[in-house]
């Protein structure tokens, strides 16, 4: 048997208790595959839209759809370049929809995307949705929020608790669909191993601390952890939409392809 990595995955999204609708979106591509051994691997995306009820929802949906299509359609072999192209395509689609429709004028969205391929993780990020990596010992926030409040916290001007309560914490200086040119944070080549967990989430989980995230994710299946985190977000006010994706990396065994089966497949194709 040939050893490889695969994933167990789950997601959940909820509008919360204070919002009329859910402007978050999320997706996984390909939908029915868990192997990390394909050339482009697995893509996971979360997005938090802004710009009115219809606009915010449409922007986040466009971001997820465009990234899923553009990433796998990109021609470069390098995953960094594929992610850069996919983000650029998503940004352009949202910008064009925003500037050509009164209904969607001014809409934009955050976007955090994770690719797991082979034995590495890659991330593209814009806005204040987040990506975390959780191991048995640590939880690490892999992304930085693109907001002035988060920047003040990084500079030590305000504390984490002050940032969490700041009235302008959701004011972003970078988002998809606002300008034609966009700089996304791209992180590539993070080594992964069985037992690693990845969390993508929107800012509806802002009131759940890092150590609490770690404890819940490590002590539950991805599906149960997603439900638990949404429940906690609502129990603490449910002020915003909340979306969660949890990916658990695991060891898988794949039978090696025999020469006979490979030749047989070629023969069947030649007969068509």
C-alpha positions in Angstrom: 0.0 0.0 0.0 1.1 3.5 -0.8 0.8 6.0 2.1 -0.7 9.5 1.6 -2.7 12.1 3.4 -6.4 12.8 3.2 -8.9 14.8 5.1 -12.0 14.8 7.2 -14.0 18.0 6.8 -17.1 19.7 8.0 -18.6 23.2 7.9 -21.4 25.2 9.4 -22.9 28.7 8.9 -25.5 30.6 10.8 -26.9 34.1 10.6 -26.7 34.7 14.3 -29.3 36.3 16.5 -29.0 40.0 15.5 -28.8 39.9 11.6 -31.8 39.5 9.3 -29.9 37.3 6.8 -26.6 35.5 6.4 -24.0 37.3 4.3 -21.3 34.7 4.8 -20.5 32.0 2.3 -18.2 29.0 2.2 -17.2 26.2 -0.1 -14.9 23.2 -0.6 -13.6 22.1 -4.0 -13.7 19.4 -5.3 -16.8 18.6 -3.3 -16.6 14.8 -3.3 -12.9 14.1 -2.9 -10.8 13.9 0.3 -7.4 13.0 -1.2 -4.5 15.5 -1.0 -2.5 13.7 -3.7 -4.0 15.4 -6.8 -2.0 18.2 -8.5 -4.2 21.0 -7.1 -5.2 19.3 -3.9 -8.2 20.5 -1.9 -9.5 24.1 -1.7 -11.5 25.5 1.2 -12.9 29.1 1.2 -14.8 31.3 3.6 -16.1 34.8 2.8 -17.9 37.5 4.8 -19.8 39.9 2.6 -20.5 43.6 3.1 -22.6 46.2 1.4 -26.2 45.8 2.3 -28.3 42.6 2.5 -28.3 41.6 -1.1 -24.9 43.0 -1.9 -23.0 41.4 0.9 -24.5 38.0 0.3 -23.9 38.3 -3.5 -20.3 39.4 -3.0 -19.4 36.5 -0.7 -21.1 34.0 -3.0 -19.2 35.4 -6.0 -15.9 35.1 -4.1 -16.4 31.5 -3.2 -17.7 30.5 -6.7 -15.0 32.5 -8.6 -12.1 31.2 -6.4 -13.3 27.6 -6.8 -13.5 27.9 -10.6 -10.4 30.1 -11.2 -8.0 28.1 -9.0 -8.6 24.8 -10.8 -8.7 26.5 -14.2 -5.4 28.4 -13.7 -2.5 27.3 -15.9 0.6 27.7 -13.7 1.9 24.7 -11.9 2.9 26.8 -9.0 0.2 26.9 -6.3 1.1 30.4 -5.2 0.5 31.7 -8.7 -2.7 29.8 -9.0 -4.0 31.3 -5.8 -2.9 34.8 -6.9 -4.7 34.4 -10.2 -7.8 33.0 -8.5 -8.0 35.9 -6.0 -7.5 38.4 -8.9 -10.4 36.8 -10.9 -12.7 36.9 -7.8 -11.8 40.5 -7.1 -12.5 41.5 -10.7 -15.9 39.8 -10.8 -17.1 41.4 -7.6 -15.8 44.8 -8.7 -17.5 44.6 -12.1 -20.8 43.5 -10.5 -20.5 46.3 -7.9 -19.9 49.0 -10.5 -22.5 47.9 -13.0 -25.5 47.3 -10.8 -27.2 49.8 -8.5 -28.4 46.9 -6.3 -24.9 45.7 -5.6 -23.1 49.1 -5.6 -20.3 49.3 -3.1 -20.4 45.6 -2.1 -17.3 43.8 -1.1 -16.2 40.7 0.9 -13.4 39.2 2.9 -11.9 36.0 1.6 -9.7 33.4 3.3 -8.8 30.3 1.2 -6.8 27.2 2.2 -5.2 24.7 -0.1 -4.0 21.3 1.2 -1.9 19.5 -1.4 0.5 16.7 -0.9 2.1 17.4 2.5 1.8 21.2 2.4 -0.7 23.9 3.2 -1.1 27.2 1.3 -3.3 30.2 2.1 -4.7 33.3 0.3 -6.2 35.9 2.6 -7.9 39.3 2.3 -9.9 40.9 5.1 -10.6 39.8 8.7 -11.8 36.2 8.3 -9.2 33.9 9.7 -7.2 30.7 9.2 -5.8 28.8 12.2 -3.7 25.7 12.5 -4.2 23.5 15.5 -1.9 20.7 16.6 -1.9 18.6 19.8 0.3 21.3 21.5 -0.5 24.6 19.8 -3.0 26.8 18.0 -1.5 29.3 15.5 -3.4 32.1 13.8 -2.0 32.0 10.2 -3.6 35.1 8.9 -3.5 38.8 10.0 -6.7 40.9 10.1 -6.6 43.7 7.5 -8.2 46.3 9.8 -6.8 49.4 11.6 -7.9 48.1 14.9 -5.9 44.8 14.4 -2.9 46.9 13.3 -3.1 48.9 16.5 -3.2 45.7 18.5 -0.1 44.3 16.6 1.7 47.5 17.4 0.9 47.2 21.1 -1.3 50.4 21.1 -4.3 48.5 22.4 -4.8 45.1 24.0 -6.5 42.0 22.5 -9.5 42.6 24.8 -9.7 46.3 23.8 -9.5 45.3 20.1 -12.3 42.8 20.6 -14.5 45.6 22.0 -13.4 48.4 19.7 -16.4 50.0 17.8 -14.4 50.1 14.6 -13.0 46.6 14.7 -14.8 45.6 11.5 -13.6 48.6 9.4 -11.3 47.0 6.9 -8.5 48.6 4.8 -8.5 45.6 2.3 -11.3 43.6 0.8 -12.3 42.0 -2.4 -14.3 44.0 -4.9 -13.5 47.5 -3.7 -10.6 48.4 -6.1 -9.5 46.9 -9.4 -6.0 46.2 -7.9 -5.8 44.0 -4.9 -2.9 42.7 -2.8 -3.7 39.4 -1.1 -1.6 37.8 1.6 -0.2 34.5 0.2 1.4 31.9 2.4 2.8 28.8 0.9 4.6 25.6 1.8 3.5 25.0 5.4 4.3 21.4 6.3 1.4 19.4 7.4 1.1 16.0 9.1 -1.6 13.6 10.3 -3.4 15.0 13.3 -3.2 18.6 12.2 -6.4 20.6 12.1 -7.2 23.7 10.1 -9.9 26.2 11.0 -11.3 28.8 8.7 -13.9 31.2 10.2 -15.5 34.6 9.8 -15.5 37.2 12.5 -18.7 35.9 14.0 -16.4 33.8 16.1 -14.6 36.8 17.5 -15.8 36.1 21.1 -14.3 32.6 21.1 -10.7 32.7 22.3 -7.9 30.8 20.7 -7.4 28.3 23.5 -11.1 27.6 23.6 -11.1 27.0 19.9 -8.2 24.6 20.3 -9.9 22.6 23.1 -13.2 22.2 21.2 -11.6 21.2 17.9 -9.3 18.7 19.4 -12.0 17.1 21.6 -14.7 16.7 18.9 -15.1 15.5 15.4 -15.1 18.3 12.8 -18.9 18.1 12.4 -19.5 18.3 16.2 -16.9 21.0 16.6 -18.5 23.2 14.0 -21.9 22.9 15.6 -20.4 23.6 19.1 -18.6 26.7 17.9 -21.7 28.2 16.3 -23.7 27.5 19.4 -21.1 29.3 21.6 -21.1 32.3 19.2 -24.8 32.6 19.5 -24.8 32.0 23.3 -22.4 35.0 23.6 -24.7 37.4 21.8 -24.9 36.1 18.2 -24.1 39.7 17.0 -22.9 38.6 13.6 -23.1 35.9 11.0 -20.8 33.0 11.9 -19.2 30.5 9.5 -16.8 27.7 10.3 -14.8 25.2 8.3 -12.7 22.6 10.1 -10.3 20.2 8.3 -8.6 17.3 10.0 -5.6 15.8 8.2 -5.3 12.1 8.5 -3.2 9.2 7.1 -4.7 7.3 4.3 -3.7 4.2 2.4 -4.0 3.9 -1.4 -3.3 0.8 -3.4 -0.5 1.2 -5.9 -1.7 1.1 -9.4 -0.5 -2.0 -11.2 1.1 -1.9 -14.6 -1.7 -4.2 -15.8 -4.5 -1.9 -14.6 -2.8 1.1 -16.2 -2.5 -0.6 -19.5 -6.1 -1.8 -19.3 -7.4 1.7 -18.8 -5.4 2.9 -21.8 -6.7 0.0 -24.0 -10.3 0.8 -23.0 -9.8 4.5 -23.9 -8.4 3.5 -27.3 -11.4 1.3 -28.1 -13.8 4.3 -27.7 
